[in-house]
Amino acid sequence: MHTRTKRAMTTKTMAYCALLASLSVVLARLVIPMPAADTRFSIEAVPVFLAGMLFGPIPGALVGFAADFVGCLFSPFGYNPIFSVPPILYGLFGGVFRFFLCNKVTLPKLTLSLLAPVVLGSILYQSATLAFIYYDGVFFKGFLFYLTTRSIQFGITLVLDVLVIYLLCKANIFQRIGIWPSRRK
C-alpha cells in the first residue's frame, strides 16, 4: 500500500523561490553599487518579501537567508551571519501578512506589511549591529548615527519597495502564472 505524504514545499515552489533568491542577489549586489559596507540603496527586499507573500513565511525566510548568503559571495565585505536577520525578516513577514494581502493588495496594506521588517530589522537591529561592529567609540553614539542615516535610507527604500510590489500585483503577473492569490486551507 502506497501512502501519500504531504510535502512542505513542492518542486515548483522551490524553483520559484530559487529564482526569487537569485533575483534578490542581482538586485542587491550587481545592479546598484554599494558605496560602503553599511550603506546600500536597492530593492533587494522585493523578491524576498514576494517569496514570503506568495509561498509562506518559511520559504520567504529561507529565500532571505539564501539571497544574503549567496550575495555575500559577490561582496567585498564578506559574510557575517549577524547581518542575515533583516533579509530573513522580510521573507518571514511577507508570509505572515500574506492572508492580510490575499483579498486585495493596496498601497496601505503593503506599507503596513513592509513596515515591520524595515523598522525591526533594517533600521533598529541593523543599526545596533553596525554600531557594535563598525563604530569606534561609545555604542550609543554609533547607534544614534546609524539609526539616523538608516532611517532616511530605508524610508526611501520602503517607498520604492511598496511601489514595485504594488505595480507587480496590479499587472496581475502572479495570477497569470497561477501562484496568487494564495489558497486558503
Disulfide bonds with the S-S distance in Angstrom:
none
